[in-house]
Amino acid sequence: MPQIDPGQFQIDQDWFRLDPWVIAVVAICVVAFVAITIIWGIRAHRRRISAGREELVGRTAVVTEALNPRGTVFVEGERWAAEAEEGRVKVGDEVTITRVESLKLYVSKK
């Protein structure tokens, strides 16, 4: 096995030096990233639910099939089976969603 001469591999010490400003900028960027991530995470957990059945209550829908007392309504780009809480509601009338059970909306005339 050939012998390796230690003097053959010389490393320039200046090549491994880092400017203190580079270290400071990288450290500040890492701290800022972590802080922003934590703040956004906390905000996401505190935010109110914005999807699902809980969000539909109180919204306005348009009747697409007369409610006598059952029919369909159009709300936020979707057609839903609906039942009028009281009386008959004509096509085109606006109604307010009072509660949601399964996939059926219960509505009252606006």
N, C-alpha and C positions, 0 to 999 in steps of 0.2 A: 504494500500500500504506500502510495507516494506521500511524502511529508509536505505540509503546507507551511510556507514561510509567513509568520505573523506580520512581517513588515509589508507583505504584498497587498494586504487589504487596509488601506488607509481611508478613514472616514473624515470628511470635513465637518467639524463641529458647528460651523455657522449654518449648515443646511438644516439642522434640527431646532434652531431657535425660532421662537414665536414672539411677535411684537406684543407687548402687553395690551395694546389697544384692540388687537384681534381677540384676545381672550376676553376682555371686558365686553366687547360688542356681542360675542357669542353668548356669554353668560346673561346679558341683558335680554337678548332675544329668547333664550330658553325660559327665563323667568316670566317674561311677558306672555309667551305662548301658554305656559302652565296656568298663569293667572286668568287669562281670557277663557281658557277651556273650563276652568272651575266656575267662573262667573256664569258662562252660558249654561253649564250643567245645572247650576242652582236655579237659574231662571226657567229652564225647561221643566224642572220638577215642581215649581210653584205655579206654573201656568195652568189655567182652567182648561178642562176638557173641551176640545173644539171639534170633535167628531163623535158619531154614534147617536144613539137614541136620546141621550140626555140633552143633546144640543138642539134637537128638533122641537122640543116643547117651547111654545111661545112664538114660533116662526109662522110666517104667512104662506099659505098655499093657494093655488088656483084650482078650482074644480074642473076636471076634464070629462067626467061622466057623472051625471046628476046623482046627488046623494039623497036616497029615498028609503031608508036612511043609509044604505050602503052604496058605494061607488068608488071612483078613483080621483085622486088629486095629484097635482104636479108641484113638486117642491124641490128646489135646488137641482134642477135638471133630471129628476127622477120621478117616475110614476109610482104612487103608493096606493094600496087599498085603504079606504077610509070609511068611517062611519060617523054620521052626524049625531051630535049629542042631543039635538032637538030639531024637530021639523024637517022640511025638505029644503035642499039647496040646489039652485040651478047651475047649469054649465056656465063657466066664466066668472062666477062669483068668487070673491076672496074669503078664505076661512082662516081661523087661527087654530093651530094644533094645541090641544089641551093635554093629551097624554098619549103614550105609545105602549102598546102591548103586542109582543111578538113582532109581526110584520104588518100590523094594522095601526093606522093613526085614528085617533078620536078627535074630531074637530067641532068647532062652534062657529057660527056665522059671524063675520067681522062687523 
